[in-house]
Amino acid sequence: MKKHYLLFLLTLLVYNRTLAQTCADYTVQLSATIQLMPPKITLSWKPLTYASSISIYRKTLTATTWGTAISSLPASDTTYTDAALVADSAYEYWVNAPGSSISATGYIYAGINAPAIHNRGILDLIVDSTFSDSCKTSITQLMNDLSGDGWQIIRHDLARTVNDVTAHGLIKNDYTTHPNLKAVLLLGHIAVPYSGDLNPDGHPNHLGAWPADVYYANMNGYWGDIIVNDTSSSYAANKNIPGDGKWDQTILPSADELQVSRIDFFNMPAFAKTEIQLMNAYLNRDHTYKMDSLSINHRGLVDDNFGTFSGEAFASNAWRNFAPLIGKNNIQSIDFITSLNDSAYQWAYGCGGGTFTSAGGIGATTDFAANDVNAIFTMLFGSYFGDWNVQNNFLRAPLCSNVPALTSCWAGRPDWFFHHMAIGENIGYSAWITQNDNTLYQPLSFSANWIHVALMGDLSLRTDYIKPARNLIASSSANAGAHLSWTASPDPAVIGYYVYRSDTLYGNYQRLSSLLTATTFNDTVGLNGLKYYMVRPVKLQQTPSGTYYNLGIGITDTATVSYPSLVANITAIENVSLFPNPVKDRLNMILNSTSNSSVTISIINQTGQKIQTTTQQIKYGSNSFSFDVSKLPTGFYIAIITTDNSSFAAKWIKTE
C-alpha cells in the first residue's frame, strides 16, 4: 500500500501550471436545447482548443456502460443534434474530446419534458439524540419537507456514544426489511467510521485511516479489522492497527447500495454558536431554500489556486459540472470568501494548498466564521481537510457560517459528478454516483472508489424548487369519501397539482390523481380509516440541460374517511410506472392499486400484435413486476393492464 502511494505522491502545496492551459480546457462545457416535435436534443459547447476529434456517447440513466459512440465529429464542431429520441424522457451524454497534449470530457443529463419523480424511496434518518428535544421543531420540519419531496422516512434516535457497528446494524435491518430503502441521512455526531490505509492528499504524514461514512451506505461488502497495521501518521485518528475498531478497506469492498450524507457541527468552536444553535440555523435555511423563499442566483464561481497541476486539473470539477447546471456563460473566476459574503451564487468551488483548517488562496475556518456564505452547494479541495472529523475542519466550515451553505464536499481526488441534478435528481444521488464510480466517468481520477468520499449536508437537496400550495383542508362525510381543497401556489408557472394519500404521516404517499388544474379533489375509492393527504404543485422546469416536470414540496392534512359502499371494493389502477424507459434487458413495472384483485398485463407491439400476456395477483398499495424483454426487437411497445372494470396503458421503448 505504501509503495502504491509513493507512485502518486504529489504535495498539494506546490503549484504547477502547464503552459497556457487552464482547468476549463480539460472540460467540455455542455448545455442542451430541445425540440418536442419531432423530439430532438441539441448539445452545444464552447470551442475546444486542444481537441483533435470529438466522440459523442449516449445512455439511459441506469445503464452502467456507454457502449460505442453514436457519433464522431471534427474537433472544430461545437454542436450535435440527436434525433433518435422520444419525448417525455431523459438521456445521459458523454462528449469526449482527446487531444495531443490533453483530453477534455463533459457530461450532461438532458431531458425532453422528463417525467416528474413522485416517489424517491425510503430514507433512514439517524438522529443524534443530543438534538432530539433541543432541535425538535427543526427536525420535524425537516421530516415534513423530506416527506413532501417524495421520501418515506424511517427514524432512529441514537446516543452519540453508540458505535458505528450498531448504527450500521440498524440500517442493514431496515435495508433487509424494506427493499426500497435508498438513503441514509446522519443528523448530528453519529459515530464516525474510520477505514483504510490511505492519504489521497499525498502527504506521507497523513497516511492511515480516514473518515468513511460510505460504511453506512454499504450493505453487502466485507469490512474487516485484521490487516492494516500502520501507525506512521502524525495524527492519532489516522493510526490504524488490527482490532482497534477502524476498518481495513481503502477501496469500497462492493458498490454502495445507499445514498449517504451527514449534517454534523461537532467540535467547531471557531463559530460563536453551540452545536444546537448551528443545527437549528442550518435546518432553518435548508427549509427556507426548499420553500423557494431564497433569492437564488443561478450562477457559479471558481476560485482556483492550483491550476492544471500536472493534468489533474482539480477545478475542472467546477467547469464540467456548472455548465449543464447553470449554463456555461454563468461561471465566474473570482474570490471565494469575499464574493459569497457580498452576493449569492448557487454553486461555488475553491481549491488551494491546505491544512485541516484552511486552503491557500481561499481562506481559513475563521473566515467562514466572520463572513456569510451566500451559496447553496459548495465544493472545496486542498490537503488535509478532506479528513473532516477534526476540530474547526475547513470542509464543514461553510455549513457553520452565520448564513450557511447547505452542502460541501472534497472535490478533486476524486472528481465529482452533479450533472444529473439539472433534470431533478437530488445531490445524494450525485454523491452515490461519485462514490461508486470506478469505470464509468473518464478520465478516471486519482482515488476514485475510495472510502473517503463524503457529502456534508442534506442529501435530499435539489437545484430547483417551487413555492408550495397552501391551506390544504381535507374534510369527510359518512360513506362519502373525502373532499380536498387548497390555495394555489403563488408561482405563476405552476401548471397543476397532484394529490397523494398515505396511511401514515411519513409513509408511502401514493398518487391518487392525474394532473389537476383545479384546486379541489374528491377521494371516493379506498379502504375506510384515517388518511393522510398531500398536494404538490408541478411546473415544466427549463434548465441548461432541457426540461423536466418539477414537483414542489407537498402540504398535508388528515381526515378519517369512510367510502361509498358501492365503490369501496372496486379495483382502481392509481398509476403505473415503467423503468428504465428506453429499456434493453429487463422492464420493471410498479403498479399502485386501491384493493386486492387480479390484473392481466399484456405487451403489444407497434403493429398491434400481442407479444406477451400474464395474469398477476395484486394487493392494495404498491406492486412490483419485472419482465425479460431482452429478446424483443427494438421499437415502440405498449403495456396494457386490465382489471374486471378498468384498464391502463403505458408506452415504452426497446433498445439494443
ZITA-V74848 format. One record per pair of residues at least 12 apart in sequence whose C-alpha atoms are under 6 Angstrom apart, sorted by the first residue. I is the first residue (numbers start at 1). GAP is how many residues later the second one is. D is the distance in Angstrom with one decimal. If there is no record, write none. Layout:
I|GAP|D + I|GAP|D
//
This chain:
9|193|4.8 + 10|192|5.3 + 11|191|5.7 + 12|341|5.2 + 12|371|5.8 + 13|340|4.4 + 15|291|5.5 + 16|293|4.8 + 17|290|5.4 + 17|291|5.5 + 22|286|5.9 + 23|285|5.4 + 23|290|4.9 + 23|292|5.7 + 23|293|5.0 + 24|292|5.8 + 24|295|5.7 + 26|78|4.2 + 27|77|4.5 + 27|78|4.9 + 27|79|5.6 + 27|293|5.4 + 28|76|5.8 + 28|77|5.1 + 28|78|4.3 + 29|16|5.3 + 29|291|5.5 + 29|294|5.2 + 30|14|5.8 + 30|15|4.9 + 30|293|5.7 + 30|294|5.5 + 31|12|5.8 + 31|13|5.5 + 31|293|5.0 + 31|513|5.2 + 31|514|5.4 + 32|512|5.8 + 32|513|4.7 + 32|514|5.7 + 33|513|5.7 + 34|512|6.0 + 39|46|5.9 + 39|47|5.7 + 39|48|5.7 + 40|42|5.6 + 40|43|4.6 + 41|40|5.7 + 41|41|5.3 + 42|38|5.5 + 42|39|4.1 + 43|36|5.4 + 43|37|5.2 + 44|34|5.6 + 44|35|4.3 + 45|33|5.3 + 47|31|5.9 + 50|49|5.4 + 51|24|5.5 + 51|46|5.3 + 51|47|5.4 + 51|48|4.3 + 52|23|5.3 + 52|47|4.8 + 53|21|5.3 + 53|22|4.4 + 53|44|5.7 + 54|18|5.7 + 54|19|5.0 + 54|21|5.6 + 54|42|5.7 + 54|43|4.5 + 55|16|5.9 + 55|17|4.5 + 55|40|5.8 + 55|41|5.2 + 56|13|5.4 + 56|14|5.8 + 56|15|5.2 + 56|38|6.0 + 56|39|4.8 + 57|12|4.6 + 57|13|5.5 + 57|36|5.5 + 57|37|5.0 + 58|34|5.6 + 58|35|4.5 + 59|33|5.4 + 60|31|5.3 + 60|32|6.0 + 87|25|5.3 + 88|24|5.5 + 88|25|4.8 + 88|26|4.7 + 88|27|5.9 + 89|22|5.9 + 89|23|5.6 + 89|25|4.6 + 90|20|5.4 + 90|21|4.0 + 90|24|5.5 + 91|18|5.6 + 91|19|5.4 + 92|16|5.7 + 92|17|4.2 + 93|14|5.6 + 93|15|5.4 + 94|12|5.8 + 94|13|4.7 + 106|214|5.9 + 108|216|6.0 + 108|311|5.5 + 109|311|5.3 + 110|435|4.8 + 110|436|5.5 + 111|435|4.9 + 111|436|5.3 + 112|435|5.5 + 113|434|4.8 + 113|435|4.4 + 114|434|4.2 + 115|434|5.6 + 116|433|4.7 + 116|434|5.9 + 118|32|5.7 + 119|31|4.5 + 120|30|5.2 + 120|31|5.3 + 121|30|5.4 + 121|59|5.5 + 121|60|6.0 + 121|61|5.6 + 122|29|5.6 + 122|30|4.4 + 122|31|5.7 + 122|58|5.8 + 122|59|4.4 + 122|60|5.5 + 123|29|6.0 + 123|30|5.0 + 123|59|6.0 + 123|60|4.7 + 123|61|5.7 + 124|30|4.9 + 124|31|5.9 + 124|60|4.7 + 125|30|4.7 + 125|60|5.0 + 126|29|6.0 + 126|30|4.9 + 126|31|5.9 + 126|60|5.0 + 126|61|6.0 + 127|30|4.6 + 127|60|4.8 + 128|29|5.9 + 128|30|5.3 + 128|31|5.8 + 128|32|5.8 + 128|59|6.0 + 128|60|5.0 + 128|62|5.7 + 129|28|5.4 + 129|29|5.3 + 129|30|5.2 + 147|359|5.9 + 148|405|4.7 + 148|406|4.1 + 149|404|5.1 + 152|354|5.6 + 152|355|5.0 + 152|356|5.6 + 153|353|5.5 + 160|30|5.2 + 163|28|5.5 + 164|27|5.2 + 164|29|5.9 + 168|48|5.5 + 182|76|5.0 + 183|75|4.9 + 183|76|4.3 + 183|77|5.7 + 184|76|4.7 + 185|75|5.8 + 185|76|5.3 + 185|77|6.0 + 186|76|4.6 + 187|76|5.1 + 188|75|5.7 + 188|76|4.5 + 189|75|5.5 + 193|18|5.7 + 193|19|5.3 + 194|15|5.5 + 194|16|5.2 + 194|17|4.4 + 194|18|5.3 + 194|52|5.0 + 195|14|4.6 + 195|15|5.7 + 195|51|5.3 + 195|52|4.2 + 195|53|5.5 + 195|54|5.7 + 196|13|4.7 + 196|52|4.6 + 196|53|4.5 + 196|54|4.1 + 197|12|5.2 + 197|53|5.9 + 201|182|5.1 + 205|28|4.6 + 205|29|5.2 + 206|27|5.1 + 207|26|5.4 + 208|30|4.7 + 208|31|5.5 + 209|29|4.5 + 209|31|5.9 + 210|177|6.0 + 212|239|5.4 + 212|240|5.2 + 217|39|5.4 + 217|41|4.6 + 217|43|5.9 + 218|38|4.5 + 218|39|5.8 + 221|32|5.0 + 221|33|4.9 + 224|23|5.6 + 224|24|5.6 + 225|17|5.3 + 225|18|5.5 + 225|22|4.8 + 225|23|5.3 + 226|16|4.5 + 228|13|5.7 + 228|20|5.4 + 229|12|4.2 + 250|200|5.7 + 250|201|5.7 + 251|198|5.8 + 251|199|4.3 + 251|200|5.7 + 252|198|5.8 + 252|199|5.7 + 255|181|5.6 + 259|169|5.5 + 259|173|5.2 + 261|194|5.0 + 261|195|5.8 + 261|198|5.6 + 262|194|5.1 + 262|195|5.5 + 263|193|5.9 + 263|194|4.8 + 267|124|5.0 + 268|123|5.7 + 268|124|4.5 + 271|98|5.4 + 290|175|5.9 + 291|176|5.5 + 292|173|5.4 + 292|174|5.5 + 292|175|5.3 + 297|47|5.9 + 297|48|5.4 + 297|49|5.9 + 298|28|5.5 + 298|48|5.4 + 299|27|5.7 + 299|31|5.0 + 299|32|5.9 + 299|46|5.3 + 299|47|5.8 + 300|31|4.8 + 300|45|5.5 + 300|47|4.6 + 300|48|5.4 + 301|30|5.6 + 301|31|4.8 + 301|32|5.7 + 301|47|4.9 + 302|31|4.7 + 302|47|4.9 + 302|48|6.0 + 303|30|5.8 + 303|31|5.6 + 303|32|5.5 + 303|33|5.7 + 303|47|4.6 + 304|46|5.8 + 304|47|5.4 + 305|46|5.7 + 305|47|4.8 + 306|46|5.8 + 314|98|4.6 + 321|97|5.9 + 321|98|5.7 + 324|220|5.4 + 324|221|5.4 + 325|97|5.1 + 327|217|5.4 + 340|33|5.2 + 340|34|5.0 + 341|30|5.6 + 341|31|4.7 + 341|32|5.6 + 344|30|4.6 + 344|31|5.8 + 345|30|5.0 + 346|29|5.0 + 346|30|5.2 + 347|30|4.9 + 347|31|5.9 + 348|30|4.8 + 349|29|5.9 + 349|30|4.7 + 349|31|5.8 + 350|30|4.9 + 351|29|5.5 + 351|30|4.5 + 351|31|5.7 + 352|30|5.2 + 353|29|5.0 + 353|30|5.9 + 354|28|4.5 + 354|29|4.2 + 355|28|5.8 + 355|29|5.2 + 356|28|5.0 + 356|29|4.2 + 356|37|5.7 + 357|36|5.1 + 357|37|4.5 + 358|36|5.7 + 359|23|5.9 + 365|29|5.2 + 365|32|5.8 + 368|33|5.5 + 369|32|5.4 + 372|29|5.8 + 372|30|5.6 + 372|31|4.8 + 373|30|5.5 + 373|31|5.5 + 373|32|5.7 + 375|30|5.3 + 376|29|4.9 + 376|30|5.1 + 377|30|5.0 + 378|29|5.9 + 378|30|4.8 + 379|29|5.4 + 379|30|5.1 + 379|32|5.8 + 380|30|5.2 + 381|29|5.2 + 381|30|5.6 + 386|24|5.6 + 406|51|5.6 + 407|49|5.4 + 407|50|4.4 + 408|48|5.1 + 409|46|5.2 + 413|33|5.6 + 413|34|5.7 + 414|31|5.2 + 414|32|5.6 + 414|33|5.4 + 414|34|5.0 + 416|18|5.5 + 417|13|5.9 + 418|12|5.2 + 423|125|5.8 + 426|34|5.3 + 426|35|5.4 + 426|36|4.7 + 427|32|5.4 + 427|34|5.7 + 428|31|4.2 + 435|14|5.5 + 436|13|5.6 + 437|12|5.8 + 465|87|5.8 + 466|86|4.8 + 467|22|5.9 + 467|24|5.9 + 468|21|5.3 + 468|84|5.7 + 468|85|5.8 + 469|18|5.9 + 469|19|5.1 + 469|20|4.1 + 470|16|6.0 + 470|17|4.9 + 471|15|5.2 + 471|16|5.7 + 472|13|5.8 + 472|14|4.3 + 473|12|5.4 + 474|83|5.9 + 474|85|5.8 + 476|85|5.9 + 478|84|5.7 + 479|83|4.8 + 479|84|4.6 + 479|85|4.5 + 480|83|5.3 + 480|84|5.3 + 481|42|5.5 + 481|43|4.6 + 481|80|5.6 + 481|81|5.5 + 481|82|4.4 + 482|40|5.8 + 482|41|5.1 + 483|39|4.6 + 484|36|5.4 + 484|37|5.1 + 485|34|5.7 + 485|35|4.3 + 486|33|5.6 + 494|44|5.6 + 494|45|4.5 + 495|44|5.3 + 496|19|5.9 + 496|20|5.1 + 496|21|4.6 + 496|41|5.9 + 496|42|5.7 + 497|18|5.7 + 497|19|5.0 + 497|39|5.5 + 497|40|4.4 + 497|41|5.9 + 498|15|5.8 + 498|17|5.6 + 498|37|5.7 + 498|38|5.4 + 499|12|5.9 + 499|13|5.5 + 499|14|5.4 + 499|35|5.7 + 499|36|4.7 + 500|12|5.2 + 500|33|5.7 + 500|34|5.0 + 501|31|5.5 + 501|32|4.6 + 502|29|6.0 + 502|30|5.1 + 503|28|5.2 + 512|62|5.8 + 524|39|5.8 + 525|43|5.6 + 526|42|5.9 + 526|68|5.6 + 528|33|5.5 + 528|34|4.6 + 529|31|5.3 + 529|32|5.3 + 530|29|5.8 + 530|30|4.1 + 531|27|5.6 + 531|28|5.5 + 532|25|6.0 + 532|26|4.6 + 533|23|5.4 + 533|24|5.4 + 533|25|5.9 + 534|20|5.7 + 534|21|5.4 + 534|22|4.4 + 535|19|5.2 + 535|20|5.6 + 536|16|5.6 + 536|18|4.4 + 537|14|5.7 + 537|15|5.3 + 538|12|5.4 + 538|13|4.5 + 571|23|6.0 + 571|24|5.5 + 572|21|5.8 + 572|22|5.7 + 573|20|4.9 + 574|18|5.3 + 574|19|5.6 + 575|17|5.6 + 576|14|5.7 + 576|15|4.6 + 577|12|5.6 + 577|13|5.1 + 581|71|5.8 + 582|71|4.7 + 582|72|5.7 + 583|71|5.2 + 583|72|5.9 + 584|46|6.0 + 584|70|5.9 + 584|71|5.2 + 584|72|5.8 + 585|44|5.4 + 585|45|4.1 + 586|41|5.5 + 586|42|4.7 + 586|43|5.6 + 587|39|5.6 + 587|40|5.1 + 588|37|5.9 + 588|38|4.4 + 589|35|5.7 + 589|36|5.1 + 590|33|5.5 + 590|34|4.6 + 591|31|5.8 + 591|32|5.1 + 592|29|5.3 + 592|30|4.5 + 593|27|5.2 + 593|28|5.3 + 594|26|5.0 + 595|24|5.9 + 595|25|4.2 + 596|22|5.6 + 596|23|4.0 + 596|24|5.1 + 597|20|5.9 + 597|21|5.4 + 598|18|5.6 + 598|19|4.3 + 598|20|5.5 + 599|16|5.7 + 599|17|5.5 + 599|43|5.5 + 599|44|4.9 + 600|14|5.7 + 600|15|4.4 + 600|41|5.7 + 600|42|5.3 + 601|12|5.6 + 601|13|5.3 + 601|39|5.7 + 601|40|4.6 + 602|37|5.7 + 602|38|5.2 + 603|35|5.8 + 603|36|4.7 + 604|33|5.6 + 604|34|5.1 + 605|32|4.6 + 606|30|5.7 + 606|31|5.7 + 634|20|4.7 + 634|21|5.0 + 635|18|5.7 + 635|19|5.3 + 636|17|4.7 + 637|14|5.9 + 637|15|5.4 + 638|12|5.6 + 638|13|4.5
//
